């Protein structure tokens, strides 16, 4: 069950990373709004973090990179850096989660279990950090678009609508949050104590050589017949046998 949770978290985290990259690369953060008395649409404008695209009637779509960052509004400027950092943090979280899963071939020794558990918790924290870093620019841009759309001071030709990249960014943040929760649940299950019998080791008062029971006489001395050295069965001598042993 724990391995399934970790594999599911890795798959969901990978989808979240793909969503972040897609949202940051697609030029559809702000889309021209078709409002007003003119019902004839002659031009479609898409604005992204790195370029803007124009689609005129009977003409192919043309995209152009921004000549300068100074022409961008402040929310798009901040979104550039935050989305890149969020994608890097999500990739690092995915790498740590892959190294700390039970299916990983490295660090399988029992003494490395605590370190892998800490690594799994760190991956969950990085997923949460990536979610917050991506959620801030997406919500900021969406808030700016909605504010300008309902503002009477902005002309209708300058008003924009929410693009597909914003919705993809919200979906990616949700996936990263789900991945973090799954990793935390798996980490919590690892810290739960196992049944008591699984912690019994050789020599813990139940046997000296790999069995499960001791082989001692009533006076505390080890049995000399070899039944307790590795078999796993106990043989307790009776007092009647001890009495005839000296006759």
ABEGO torsion letter per residue (X at the ends): XAAAAAAAAAAAAAAAAAAAAAAAABBAABBBBBBEABABBABBBBBBAABBBBBBBGBBBBBBBBABAAABBAAAAAAAAAAAAAAAAAAAAAAAAAAABAABABGABAAAAAAAAAAAAAAAAAAAAAAAAAAAAAAAAAAAAAAAAABAABBAAABBBBBAAAAAAAAAAAAAAAAAAAAAAAAAAAABBBBAAAABBBGAGAEAAGBABBBBBAAGBBBAAGAAAAAGBBBBBBAAAAAAAAX
